[in-house]
């Protein structure tokens, strides 16, 4: 078994660090973790750890839309959902099914997201199998609603993703030529 952490999100107001962690690479393990650390050095509980159970293979994590919701990109093992959110107040976990029927008649059956960023009410999730999934965060977790707005498919192996509030920036594993 292998345990490794993915990304970190800092809450500078509450002085907490949220860290995704893949507990095991074993197929028998169906739940992984998010750890919450108290990073207030003046606190008697400095570095105290709280554990929250998540779905499989969490990696990317970003905060906050709405105000107190963490969003988590995950690789998934059973492809029933590929995003989760955690409400920071009560640490409840919600699942978001990112599998969708595409406008061209195709079906989006494996999202395997790795990283994400938020711009307004949309989450942009990099997909290890290629493309960016654009999720309407207002519709995520709403019964009977398909929250996937778009799939930007011409980015072949996106990894890191960020926004400056105007543009979405994506780092890809691909290169243009064999000449470096």
N, C-alpha and C positions, 0 to 999 in steps of 0.2 A: 504494500500500500504506500501511497505517496500523499503527503499533505503539503499544500502550498497556498499562499495567499495571492490574491489578484491585485485589485486596486484599493485605494483608500479614499474616503471622503471625510473631510474635517468639518465639524460644526464648531465654529469659533465662538459662538454665543454660549452654547451649552458646555463647551470645552470637552467634546467627545470626538473620538475617531472611530469610524465605521470601516471595517476591513472584511472583504469577502475572503472565504477560505474553502478550497476544495479539500475535503477531509480525506478522501480516498479515491484512487482510480479503479477500484474494484467494481465490477458490474453489480455485485450484491448490495453495494451501498447506494441507496436511492435518495439520501438527503445529505446535504453539505451544510456549511455554517457561515454565519456572519458574526464577527466578534465586535463588540463595542468596548472601547477603552476610555476610561476617564483620563484626560490629558491635562487636567487642572493641577499643576504642580503644588499649589497652595492647599489643595484638598487632602484630608486624611485618607481619602479613598483613591489617591493618585495611582494610576495604572490598574485600577480594579477592572476586571473583565466580566462582561455579560455576553452570553451566547444565545444566538437566535438560529433556529433550524430553518434552512432554505431548501430549495430544490437542487438538482444535480448541477455541478460544474459552474458555480457562480464566478464571475470574473470582474467585469466592469461594474462600477457603482457611481451614481451621481445624485446630487440633491439639488434642488428641491422643487418639485411641482406636483401638486399644489404645495403650499408652504412647508408642510412637515412630512413629506413623503420622499423616501429614498427609492431610486429605481435601480434595478440590478439586471445586467445582461448575463445570460447563462447559456452554456453549450447544450445543456439537456442531454439526457441519455435515452429518453423514450419519446422525444419530440411531441409531447402533448402540450407543452407550453415552453416558451423560451424567454420569458421575462417575468420578473416578480417585482413587487413593491413592498416596502415595509413602512408602516406609519410609525414615525419616531415617538409619538406620545405613548402609545400602548404596545408597540412592537408587534402588532398584528401583521401577518403576511398575506398578500393577495397574489394570485396567479393571473397572468395574461396570456391567452392563447394567441400566438402570432401566426398561426397557420391560416392561410387565406385563399379564397378563390380570386384569381387575377382577372382583370378586365379583358385580357386576350383569350380567355377560356382556359388557361393553364391553372394549375393548382400549386400553391406555395406550401410545400409539405415539410421542409426542414429549414428552420431559420438559424439555429446554432449561433447565437449572437455572442460577441466577445467584449465589445466596448460600446459606450454610448455617450451622447451629449444631449442637452435639452435646449431648445430654442422656442420661446413662447410656450404654447401648449403641445408641442410636438417633440417626441423623442426620436433621435436618429441613432439607430443601432447598427454597428458594423457586423457583418455576417461572415463567418470564417469560410463559408463555401462561395462567397462572392456577393457583392452588392451591399446596399444600405437599406434597411427596413425603416420606414417612417411611420411612427405610431402616433395616433391621436391620443394623448394622455387623458383627455376628458372622457374618452369612450373606453379606455382600458379598464377591464374588470366589470363593465356593465353587461349584465345578462342579455344575451341575444344580439349584441352589437359586435360587429367585426371592426376592431380598432386600427387595423393596418390601412393607412392612407395610400402609401406608395411603396414601390420597391424600385430603387435605383440600381439597375443591374449591370451597368457598364464599368463598375469598379470591381476588379477581379479578386483581389485578396486584401480587403481593407483590414487594418489593425487598429491603430489609434484614431480617435475622432474628437474634435473640439470645435467650439464656436466662439467668435468674438462678438456675437450679438447681431452680426450682419451676414457673415458667411459661415459655412460649415467647412472645416478643414479635415482632410482624411489622409492618413499615412497608409500607403499600400506596400505590400511585400513585393509586388512585381516591379520589374525594371524595363525600360524601353528597348535596350539592346544588350548584347553580350559584351560590348566594349565599355569598360568602366573608365 
